[in-house]
């Protein structure tokens, strides 16, 4: 256990979601900044097992190794960052719960939003998360017709036809939760929705929110929503929302993270917040871990299953990942037919491996040899579907935890898989 509340919060998140590499990197950076290099090295080993060529983790590994060898004298003295909004952030007042709202009122809008990172540098607007205006639309999403229909019904239709929506007592307010197995394009779909609406796209991960000072995580979250409202129309996208909005019943030892969940509930609540023009989309692989209060009306009250890509989507994904590479004699439909249980990420890996095989052959001969069907066949033989464990968990939820019908769509999808 650690006495640092933010590291404790992040480790709690990692216990439930060990695949969240950005969160693990944040833990490594925090541990290294506090001179706890042995613990940081242990986390580096876990991170490199997930992504062996991650340059950021490799650099942190070298830094911690050098520090343990005496190459970074004095690094163990942690330096408290200084906020652009308050000179008192490095003082004891900050650790005991600095009044961020009061500080914000003093400085006004001159330096908003004033996100602070671990390196004592104030963020400019948009530095937290990804802020962009996507050019793609749902027409660029191959296949997935059921997902598109659901998006049209639950979000796009009410936005485009406000009078009709009002007549039928519906609206686009609240949030939309995209869920499904990992690597199936939830982020891509959310970005396409923003493009469809001609809106800004603001992507947020948990590492963008959590901060080790008491009250700072809640402040960061508040600033995210304020920025999104100022940039409306805006699609505010929370990736891995289960990590940020984890069930509070599971956070009994982490009061700070519970407060962050409560802040998220407040920001989404239509009774206390004006989110006109802000379309909130969350993505998760584990919707059953999301706090039930976040799925009440006015919050993430609509769920859309983004399942494994269908044949048309698989062709589109394969084409995308091969489009800038020399190819010859590729039958995308034939490859798609052999990859029924593969996620989009799995298909990307197959294309990458096939390209590496062709490149290795080209290096041996000294001449460019395009990617061919036999390369894809060899790559396919080396790549197994990665979503098996997810479907096992989903099956348990469908069979034993679907009393309220929340996962009827998932249950129907799994029945079609079983009948194939």
Phi, psi and omega in degrees: 000152179241149178271002177272117186296323182288318176298319178299318179297314181296320179294326175298317178297317181293328177300321180274333184224071185296346182276357183281088184297317179302324179292319179296322178296321177298320178298316180299315181297318179294317179297317179295320180296334180265007178077013181266065191289328179296317177295321179297320179298321178299318178291325177300318180299318178294318181295318181290335174293330177281317184220089187298340184248018181291116185294323181294317179292320179300317179296320178294323177299315179295320180297315182291322179297316179296322181294318179293334178274000178093014184274351181230067182301136174085358183290338184295343177280102184291138180255127180283131180289157180248126182278147176290340183264347183205120177290350183271001186298330180274002184265177178296333180299325181295315183292333183268005177112073183291144181277087184293325180296319179296318179297322181294320179297328181291321185266345177067213185267006186297320184236031177274150343280147186251064176295146180236135178254183184290344186261020175064027181246127177290136177281141167280166181302132179093351180287337174273119183076190183246121180245118182206169174247097185297145176265338182283156177230182179295340176294337179275354178268111182289136178064216177054040184298324180296319178297316180298319179296318179296319178295321179296319183287318189268338184225302188294318180301307179300325179293317183283336184231067186299325181292317177296319180298319179296320181297326181264006176071029179240167177201172178264007181291162183090200185231159180242130183250116174268128181222161180154183182296155181294150174077022184249015168093025181296318178295319179298317179296316179298318178296322178294326177297318177299317178297321179298325181271354185065034185251161171293154178239119185240105185261128184234137172243164184299327180295340177283342187259310190291139179217149187284346179278140179301125178089345185287325179298317178296320178297315178302318180295319178298319180292325176302313180292322179296319178295317179298319179294323180291333182261012180300145001288138187212135169266113179266113188250121177255108177279146181051053185297337178295333178288323179275321183255043183296153179306124182294337177294340179265003186244032184299332180263011184224079184295328181294316180291327174299320179295325178293319176299316179298321178296320178298318177300317180296315182294329181273344185291119182293341180282335184245349184229142177261097182254031179301126180083000176254114182256113189264122178237130174248154176230140180205148171271344186229073182298335180289350176263356180283136180305134184300329180295334179285349182250015176278165180307136180093351178244231176274073187266000177233131181241137178233125179280122173253095188269193179299146182296138176282175184306316180296320179293322180295320176299316180297318180294315179298317179299318181298317185278353177249357192294328183258020182239149178292123181229160181206125174067031182274126175255093185298323180296322180293320178294318179300323181294336182265002186235042187300321186261017184264141175279172176299321178295323177297318180295321177298321179293322177299315179296320179296315181295319179297320178296320179296323178295316179294322180293320179298320178294321179295322179296321180295321185267341182081009179226145181293125176243119186293162175288132183236177181299323181293330175294315179295322178296318178294319179295321179296322179294334182269351187242119179260150176303140187261000190257009183302315181297323179297316182293330175295315177297317181296324180297319178297319179295314181299320185279328189237353184223035181240038183297328183266003177080010182300331186247030178297321179297318177295319179298317179296319179296318182291330175294321177295325177294319182292333183273356181282000000 
